[in-house]
Each structure stands twice: as C-alpha cells, then as structure tokens.
C-alpha cells in the first residue's frame, strides 16, 4: 500500500442544538486530532481513512473523512516499523 500515514490537527465547525445562554462560550471552532492514511488529496482537501484492510486486494479503506486543507493546522508524516 502506498498511502501516506499522517497525524493531522484541524479545525472543525461546531453546532449547538439547544437554547443557549452563553453565545460567547460557544463561538469558536473545535480543535481535532486525527491519525490515518491519505487516500486522496488535491489542492482543496484531503480524504483520510482511519482504517485500511490488510488482506484485501484493493486495501479497502474504512471510516473516511474529508477535510478542507484550509482547516488543517498541522500535518506530520508517520513512519510504521
């Protein structure tokens, strides 16, 4: 498999589904950490797989997430082995 294994820190949008007394306390992005294999990447975003099949012919990915590069704060290439 040739997909790059990475650690990403990124900003996510947030939502509050109830009545809110404290708008100021809610008014900020959520900071998230993810580890996974980059399955596809272009100028706008990256698709990360948290799991990849070992024995399948296509290394079938699972638990995909698409992240806009404008939301990625930090990217570190990880090495296995």
N, C-alpha and C positions, 0 to 999 in steps of 0.2 A: 504494500500500500504506500502511496506517495503523498498522501495528505499530510500537511504540516500540523503538528500538535502544538497548541498555544494556550497561554494564560492571558485572558483579557479582563480588563477593568473597564466598565462602561456605565453611561448614564441611561436611566430608563424613565419613562413617563410614569406618572402616578395618578391614581383616581381615588376619590373618597365618595362612597355611595350613600352616605347618610348626611343628615343635617350637621353642619359644622359650626362650632362656636369660635374656633381658633383658625382662621384662614391663614394667618401669617405662619403658624406652625406647620401647615400643610404645603405651603408654597415653595417647593424645592424638588429637584429630581431625586430619584432613588439611585444610589451607587451600588453596582452589582459586580461580582467576581464570577467568571466562568472559565472552565478548562474544557477543551475539546479539539477536534480535528477540523481544519478548514476544508470544507467540501467544495465550495465555490466562492470566488471573490471577483469583484470588479471595482470600478472607480467609486461606486456609490456605497457598496456594502459587502458584507461577508456572511456566508452561511456556515454555521458551526454545528457539528454533530457531537453530542455528549457521549454517544456510544457508537461503535462500529463493529459489525460482525467479523469474526476472525476466520471462520471456516467457509463462508460463502464466497462464490466466485467473484462477485462484484463488491465485496467488502461493504455490504448494505448498511447505510447509516441509520441511526435512530436518534430520537429526541433532538430534532433540528430546531435551530433558532436563527433568524435573520436579524442582523444588527446593521444599522446605518453606521458607516465609518465616522460620521460627524459626532456620534455618541461614544465612540471608543476613546478612552482616556489613556490607556496603557496596553501594550502588546509585548509579550515575551515569548520567544520560541522555546519550547521544551524539548529535551532530548530523552528518549527512552533507552535504558540499558546501561 
